[in-house]
Amino acid sequence: MRVSQLLNPTLREVPAEAEVLSHQLMVRAGLIRKSTAGVYTYLPLALRVLRKIEAIVREEMDAKGGQELLLPIMQPAELWKESGRWAVYGAELFRLQDRHNREFCLGPTHEEIITDLVRGEVRSYKQLPLLLYQIQNKYRDERRPRFGLMRGREFVMKDLYSFDRDEAGLAESYQKMFEAYCRIFARCGLAYRAVEADAGAIGGTGGTHEFMVLADSGENAVVYCPECNYAANVEKAECRPQALEGVPPEGQRKLVLTPDVKTIEDISVFLAVPKTTLVKSLLYQGDQKLFLVLLRGDRALNETKLNNALGGFVSLQLASPEEVEQILGCKPGFVGPVEVPAGLLVIADEEVPLMKRAVCGANKADYHFVDTVPSRDFRIDQVFDLRMMEPGEACLKCGVPLQEARGIEVGQVFKLGTKYSKALGATFLDENGEERFCVMGCYGIGVSRSMAAAIEQNHDDYGIIWPMPIAPYQCIIVPVSTKDAFVVETVEKLYLQLQRLGVEVVLDDRDERAGVKFKDADLVGYPLRVTIGSKTLANGQVELRERKTGETKLVPVEEVAAQVKIIIEKALEY
Ligand SMILES: [Zn+2]
């Protein structure tokens, strides 16, 4: 491809609406253009990247016995009503009506459609297991889509659904997909981690892992063990309770005046006690019920864990100051667990009962209790692991201090169990002629998101640095001058030669200054650049530069094609 012919409108300025780096670079590098909020056109270079990721995904899915199909984007509401998700999916579901007022949605995911297919076509255990997948656009009506391809309203996903006879079969399918995902991200040239994750709202019985592309800009915090292979999303990371030294108080609890001292920070300073001796008391509301949540003062609440502990409320939130006043008779800063109303459920993190001597709010304006003992002074109804993991804590598996990294979620593997097969009646007859529900799993990869994540992970001040396996083209040839006949002749020869070797090559034949061409080549992020100028060519040499390392060397013109080919082959090895 010749750059003069290529629709690749690069920009020097950072587009105003782009908030994240991958979005800025994709617009500047002429890869995408916004159609409307959260909806993008993929220009030719971006589509090449997308197709390459898809090809890797397809190969690995097929290698594990996956069968590709294509499900409809437009899905009838009836199926979503059968599964119960029409009512609970909320505003993120794009809903529409046809001319007969029949309701539909644009699929954000395809569990309903695929389960409907399988219940119609599968009769016998002999037809199982089935691993069915597609690569297709998905839709999600984000409130504020503003992160480019990282969080669009229309995006490309690969979703595979497994149907097995039993849990053991599901475990096998899950393992296959887990392995396939590891290969996919490694083959894309990305640094990633598979982390234990929270089951969240998809609702399932079994385990789940998220695949994170590591990047400082990632929105997920991940803890991992440098010693064993343990890694988890902090939302999920199990904490071991830590008991601290301390002596129980000699006397009874005492009420102390703490005028206008409301935060853990302030109380710690005001009473000159460490935060580890304070009890953080939070009144929460979920599903029209109120809960008092207790944590040690130096800990942060993990709302995901709280939500799970309470059975998964959709909208768990802190109670309003009015609710606090109504239930406990004080402002939020003075809430505490002592003598709370009998009907109020008190839920504590595992570390709270281990506290020997604690300070807590007195449910009275401007007062706290000191010298309380949890087992003596207040009621705790239920105890759970409710806190956030902190970096440096010991690995639960091997005891080595955990480290923290940030990641972008690009894939998830998930054991669904029989949630959808039961709701929609997807059954089969087993060896004994008994009817059983299919046991399902679902496995997603954000294909367009992976492209954005690759950029978040691989870039510098000059632009994108594509990993070779997913680069739009592998090599660019830049003639320094388009006037020198010998240069032009050599460039054309090399262009042909590389094409014959199967190298994906572009030739920047534009009548532009060399500096402009170099800037564009760096911005777009071609892994290899061959520069041909009159001076070096007079000595029979051209310049070969690797985008990733910036390493530049002079190579005899007759050897450069072979060297390019070798570098590419090495980079594609897996
Ligand atoms: Zn470990």
Boltz pocket constraint, residues with backbone or C-beta under 6 A from the ligand:
constraints:
  - pocket:
      binder: B
      contacts: [[A, 225], [A, 226], [A, 227], [A, 228], [A, 229], [A, 230], [A, 395], [A, 396], [A, 397], [A, 398], [A, 399], [A, 400]]
      max_distance: 6.0
